[in-house]
Amino acid sequence: MRMLFVLLSGALFGFGLALSTMVRPEVVLSFLRWHDMGLLLVLGGAVVVTALVYFLAPRLMQRPLFAPSFGVHPSELDRRTIGGAAIFGIGWGLCGVCPGPAIAGLGTGNWPLLIALAGIFAGAWVQGRWFGGLAGGAGPQAAQGVR
């Protein structure tokens, strides 16, 4: 049942990305250049829904629908977080491709996104291979302790 819920949630997410045209890099780049503010509604809607669910769900529900308890995800605002966010933002700004919409874009037949996805996966591999074990939370050692 849990996997069915995950599948349906992913399909709904992908449908929303395709409907909002976020799967088209040229639309995202137009938004980032302040030429087309249509994606601002998508961003604003996502922030409102996420904030409501993130803050209200643990208060209104005893436990999640398909998990034993709500998780706690510790985070730190340090130079690694800021550096990673900057690298991600620069990459997104240069090519207009974010990982989620890129995968959803493949479902719409936008095959050139495979090039961007290859770069995303290569960057993730490099980060995990050479920087994943550094102190500060990332990497296999830290992942084992957070469950």
Secondary structure, DSSP 4 states (H G I P E B T S, - for coil): -HHHHHHHHHHHHHHHHHHTTTT-HHHHHHHHTTS--HHHHHHHHHHHHHHHHHHHHHHH-SS-TTSSS--------SHHHHHHHHHHHHHHHHH---HHHHHHHHHTT-TTHHHHHHHHHHHHHHIIIIITTSSSS-SHHHHHH--
